[in-house]
Amino acid sequence: MPRPLGELEDAVMTRVWKWNRPVTVREVLEDLQQDRSIAYTTVMTVLDNLHQKGWVRREAEGRAYRYEAVSTRAAYSAALMNDAWSQSDNPAAALVAFFGMMSPEQRQALSDAVRMVQGPQAQTLTTQEPEASEDSAGPEASEGPEGPQGPEGTEGPEEPDPDAGR
């Protein structure tokens, strides 16, 4: 699992992720110098360290290198969250505590992410009309006018064939 980036590593990677293109030490240096006094060799060392740790790849351009992120900020954040969660002795309690810390906007983003992971079939199943559910009218009512496939050609959950094995 990834170790959290140090403060200066994070400042450098933030620029590399933000620009989303190969960058030079000089470009990162000039941007960092807007916020702090920092030497060219310091930025060069940080980018070299990030390269050795696998966070950036580099390609020679003349006597210098251009550096590019290997993964996204989102992937880095996800790996850190997964690492922290996997170290908990009670993962469910850790999630409940984490969700309790979230803002309404973060909860909405979580809800959106869960829907994305579940895919379009899960969205179709959760948005079906109540009368099309097995609870209200039995299994045969779930086919509806579209036949065994759900709305918009998506296939519904597979049910056992009562004639199988005869």
C-alpha positions in Angstrom: 0.0 0.0 0.0 1.2 3.5 -0.7 2.8 5.6 2.0 1.3 9.0 2.3 3.3 11.6 0.4 5.3 14.1 2.4 4.3 17.8 2.4 6.7 18.8 -0.4 6.1 15.6 -2.4 2.3 16.4 -2.2 2.9 20.0 -3.4 4.9 18.7 -6.4 2.4 15.9 -7.2 -0.5 18.3 -6.9 0.9 20.3 -9.8 1.7 17.2 -11.9 -1.8 15.9 -11.3 -3.4 19.3 -12.0 -1.6 19.9 -15.3 -2.2 16.3 -16.4 0.7 16.4 -18.9 4.4 15.8 -18.9 6.1 18.7 -16.9 9.7 19.9 -16.4 11.4 20.7 -13.1 11.5 24.3 -14.2 7.7 24.5 -14.6 7.1 22.9 -11.2 9.7 25.2 -9.6 8.2 28.4 -11.1 4.7 27.4 -9.8 6.0 26.4 -6.4 8.0 29.7 -6.1 4.7 31.6 -6.1 4.0 30.2 -2.6 7.4 29.6 -1.2 11.2 30.0 -1.6 12.5 26.8 -3.0 15.6 25.8 -5.0 15.7 24.1 -8.4 17.8 21.3 -7.1 15.2 20.6 -4.3 12.4 20.3 -6.9 14.7 18.1 -9.1 15.4 15.8 -6.1 11.8 15.5 -5.1 10.8 14.6 -8.7 13.6 12.1 -8.8 12.5 10.6 -5.5 8.9 10.4 -6.8 10.2 8.7 -9.9 12.1 6.1 -7.8 9.0 5.5 -5.7 6.9 4.9 -8.9 4.7 8.0 -8.6 5.9 9.5 -11.9 7.6 8.3 -15.1 10.1 10.4 -16.9 11.3 10.8 -20.4 14.5 12.5 -21.4 14.2 15.7 -23.3 17.6 17.1 -24.2 19.6 17.4 -20.9 16.4 17.4 -18.8 13.5 15.2 -18.1 9.7 15.6 -18.5 7.8 14.0 -15.6 4.3 12.6 -15.9 2.0 11.1 -13.2 1.7 7.3 -13.2 -1.8 7.4 -11.6 -4.4 9.9 -10.7 -5.0 11.9 -7.5 -8.2 9.9 -7.1 -6.4 6.6 -7.3 -3.9 7.8 -4.7 -6.7 8.9 -2.3 -8.6 5.7 -2.8 -5.5 3.6 -2.0 -4.9 5.6 1.2 -8.5 5.2 2.3 -8.4 1.5 1.5 -5.2 1.1 3.5 -6.5 2.9 6.5 -9.8 1.0 6.4 -8.1 -2.4 6.0 -6.1 -1.7 9.2 -9.3 -1.3 11.3 -10.2 -4.2 13.7 -13.9 -3.3 13.0 -14.3 -2.2 9.4 -18.1 -1.6 9.7 -17.6 0.7 12.7 -14.8 2.5 10.9 -17.1 3.1 7.9 -20.0 4.3 10.1 -17.6 6.8 11.9 -16.2 7.9 8.5 -19.7 8.4 7.0 -20.6 10.4 10.2 -17.7 12.9 9.4 -18.9 13.5 5.8 -20.6 16.6 4.6 -23.9 16.4 2.7 -21.9 17.0 -0.5 -19.5 14.1 0.3 -22.5 11.8 1.1 -24.0 12.7 -2.2 -20.7 11.9 -4.0 -20.6 8.6 -2.1 -24.1 7.8 -3.2 -23.3 8.6 -6.8 -20.1 6.5 -6.6 -22.1 3.5 -5.2 -24.6 3.8 -8.1 -21.7 3.9 -10.6 -20.1 0.8 -9.1 -23.4 -1.1 -9.1 -23.8 -0.3 -12.8 -26.9 0.3 -15.0 -28.6 -3.0 -14.1 -28.8 -2.0 -10.4 -30.2 1.4 -11.4 -32.9 -0.3 -13.5 -33.8 -2.7 -10.7 -34.1 0.1 -8.1 -36.2 2.3 -10.4 -38.8 -0.3 -11.5 -42.4 0.4 -10.8 -43.7 -1.1 -7.5 -46.2 -3.3 -9.3 -43.4 -4.9 -11.2 -41.8 -6.3 -8.1 -42.1 -9.9 -6.9 -43.4 -8.8 -3.6 -46.6 -7.2 -5.0 -47.7 -9.5 -7.9 -45.5 -12.6 -8.0 -42.6 -13.5 -10.2 -44.4 -13.6 -13.5 -45.5 -9.9 -13.2 -41.8 -8.8 -13.2 -41.5 -9.6 -16.9 -43.8 -6.7 -18.0 -44.6 -5.7 -21.6 -40.9 -5.9 -22.5 -40.7 -9.7 -21.9 -37.9 -11.3 -20.0 -35.7 -8.3 -20.6 -36.1 -5.2 -18.5 -36.7 -1.7 -19.8 -34.4 -0.4 -22.5 -33.2 -3.9 -23.3 -31.4 -4.5 -20.0 -31.6 -8.0 -18.8 -33.2 -8.5 -15.4 -32.1 -10.9 -12.7 -32.2 -14.5 -13.9 -34.8 -16.7 -12.3 -34.7 -20.5 -12.1 -36.5 -22.3 -14.9 -39.4 -24.4 -13.3 -39.2 -26.9 -16.3 -35.4 -27.5 -15.9 -34.5 -31.1 -15.2 -37.7 -32.6 -16.7 
